Amino acid sequence: MKLPFLNRKPTVAVIRLQGVIGAGARPGSGGLADATLRPLLERAFRRKKPVALALIVNSPGGSPVQSSLIGARIRRLSEKHGVPVHAFVEDVAASGGYWLACAAERIWADESSVLGSIGVISAGFGFTDLIERWGIERRVHTSGRSKSQLDPFRPEKPEDVARLDAILDTIHDSFKDHVRNRRGDRLADDPDLFSGAFWTGRRSVELGLADGIGHLEPKMRELFGEVRFEHYGIRQPWLRRIGLSGEALLAAADERAAYARFGLGGR
């Protein structure tokens, strides 16, 4: 006689990492933050002793710090529980989204996935001419000569731009180190690799940014046999699910703009 509890298939835990990465992301907001993902990740690694954890990655990036915190948490839990991690890229794993994918031992993509954008960006607007045209006077009083640097209503100062460039370069160096540490000698010797450029899935494999073309269920069964999949996710509030809250609409607009950088329309 076969006892059901003795003949269960091994489990692959599955977590979807979808949306823009940022500290302000709260449960149900549609974004990704370390604080909201922590209980989800801990539960996925711990419950039912999975043979592997699969990350479904679909993110255009966002906060460098949150990307680092989430990626480091995944690595700690993987090593603590002895569970290998595989990342499966859907539409896009770019910038911080690619940082998250690099938390996995292996990265798999679709032929048409977009990967890369290993760079750092800071963007804004300058309104100096606009307020001058309307006769508006900007009044700012500070204690500390750098307190109002990069004020959009004042002309840019070369020293402020140089200071910002130094910060961006430091963050970019951390990003490059992370990718090199995780991908190692799989990376191609290509000068554009860390330029902020991005590529489709097939080219990403050639560059060493991904390990192959593959989709979650067939690839996991190819690697681990006849497994069952246990999905973990953050429950979204009812208003978010039907798209009626103002916060949901603003978050959706921001997310769509982030995906549009890669020629994608978002969710």
N, C-alpha and C positions, 0 to 999 in steps of 0.2 A: 504494500500500500504506500502511495506517495503522500507525504505530508506537505501541504501547500507552503507552510512557513519554512520548510527546508529546501524548497525547490524554486525560490524566488530568483528572478533574473537580477543580475547586478544593476546598480542604479547609477545613472549619470545625472548630476544636479545641473540645472539650467537656469541662468540668470540673464535677463535682458538689460543691457546698458544702453538706453536710448534717450537722446535729447542733449541739450546744451549742459555743460558742466559748470556749476557755480555754487558758491557758498550759500546763496539765498534759496536754493532749491529745497522745497519742503515736500513731505509726503503728499503725493497727488498733484504736485505742481508740474510734472512732466519733465523736470530737470534731474541732474545727477549731482549729489553731494555726499561726502564721506559720512556725515552724521546720519543721513537717512538710509544709506546703503549698509552701514555697519551691522545692524541686527539681521538684515537679510543675508549678508555674506556669511556671518557666523552660523546662522541656522543651516544654510546650504552646505557648508563644509562639514558640519557636525552630524546632521541627521542622516540616518540610514546608511552611514559609512559608504559614501559614493566612491566608485572606482575612478571618477574624473569629474571635473567641473567644467561646464561649457559656458563661455561668455558669448552672448549674441551682442555684437557691438554695432551700434548705428548712431554715431555722434560726430558732429562737426567740430567739437572741441569746446573750449571755454577757459575756465580758471586754471592756470598752471599749478597753483597750490592744491586745489581740490583734486586735480588729475593725479598729482604726486601722492596725496594722502590715500586716495582710493586704490591706486596701483600698489602702493606699499602694503596696504592692508591685505590685498589679495595675495601678495607674495608671502606675508607672515602666516596667514591661515593655511596656504598651500603647504608650506614647510612644516608647520605645526602638526597638521593632520595627515601629511604624506599623500596628498591628493593632487595629481597633475591637473594643469589648467590648459584648456584649448580655447582660442578665440575664433569666432566665426563672424566675419565682417559682412554686413548686409549692404546697404547703400553706401555708407561712408564711415571710415575710421580715420579722421584727419585731425591734425594738431593734437589737442588733448585727447581726442578719441583714439588716435593712434598710440598715445602714451598708455591708455588703458589696455589696448590690445597687446602691447608689449609686456604686460604683466603675465601673459600666458607663455607656456613653453613652446607652443606652436600656434601659428596664425594661419587661418584658412580664409579664402575670399571667393566671391563669385567673379566670373569673367568681367562683369561690368561694375564691380565695386570700385570705390575711390579710396585710395590710401595715401598717406604721407602728410604733406604740409608741415614738415618738421621745421618750424620757425615760430617766431613770436611777433605779435602785432599790437600796436597801440594806435587807435584812431579817434579823431574828434573833429570839431568844426572851429573855424575862426570867424568871429562876428565883428571884427574891428571896423571895417568899412561900413557895415550895416548900421551900427549905432552912431557912427559919425554922420552918416547921411541923414539920420533922423534927429540929429542934435542931442543925442543922449550922452551924458557924461558918466563914465564909470568911476566910482569912488571906492577904493579898497584901502583899508588900514590894517597893517600887520605888525606883529612883533616877531622878527626873524625874517631875514632878507629873502629866503627861499619859500616862504609860506604861501605865496600866491603864484608860484611858478606855473607856466602853461595855462594861465587864465585865458579862456577863449575870447574874452572881450578886450584883450590887450595884445599888441604885437608880440610875436615869439622872440625870445631872447636866445642868442646862440648858446649861452652857458646852460640854459634850461634844457634845450634840445640835446646838448652833449650829455647832460646828466641822465636824461631819459634813455638815450642810446646806450649808455653804459649799463643801465638796469636791464634793458631788453637783451643786450649781449650776454649778460650774466645768466639770465633765465634760459636763453637759447643754448648756452654751454651746458647747462644742467640737462636740458632736453636731449642734446646730442650724446652726452655721457650715458643717459638712461638707455637710449636706443642701442648704443654700442655695447653696453654691458649686457643687455638682454638678447641682442641679435648676433653679437660676436662676429666670427668669420663668415657668417652667412651673408653679410652685407657686401654688395658689390663696391668696387672702387670707382665711384661715379661722383664727379664734382657737384652735381646737382642734388645729391641725396639730401643734404641739409640746407638747401636753398629756400625751402618753403614751397617747392613744387609738389605736385601730387599726380598720381598715375592710376590707371585702371588695374584690375586684379592681375591679369596676365603679366603685365610689365612689372608690377610690384613683386611678383614671384621671381622674375629675372633679376631684379635689383636686390633681392634678399629681404625685402620688407615683409613678405609673406612666404609661407612654406609650401603652399600649393593651392590649387583650386578645389574647393570642397564645400559641401553643405552639411549642416549639423547631423541629422539623423543617419544618413548613409556613412559618413566619415566616422562617427563614433562607433557604429556597429562594425565597420571595417577594422577599427583599432582595438575595440574591447569586446567584440562578440555580440551576442543577442542581449542587449541591455534594455532597460526601461528608463524613461525620462521623467524626472521629477522637476517641475517648473516652480520657481520661486519669484514672486513679484510683489510690488507695493500696491496695495489696494487704493484706487483713486476715488475721491469723493464723488457723490452722485452728480452734482452740478458740473464737475469737470468732465465726467464721462459724456454728458449730453451737451457740453460746450456752452453753458449759459452764464457762468460767472465771468465778471470783468477781468479778474486775474487770469483766468484760463485763456481769454481772448488775447490779452496782452502777451502772455507767455507763448501762445501759438504764433503770434506775429513775430516775436523776437526769434523764435526757433526757425521759422520759415526763412527769415533773413539770413540766419547763420548757415542754413543748408544751401541757400541760393548762391553763396560764394563758390560752391563746387558744382554749379549747374543743376542742383537738385531742388525740388520743391518742398522738401520736408514731408511730414506725415500727412 
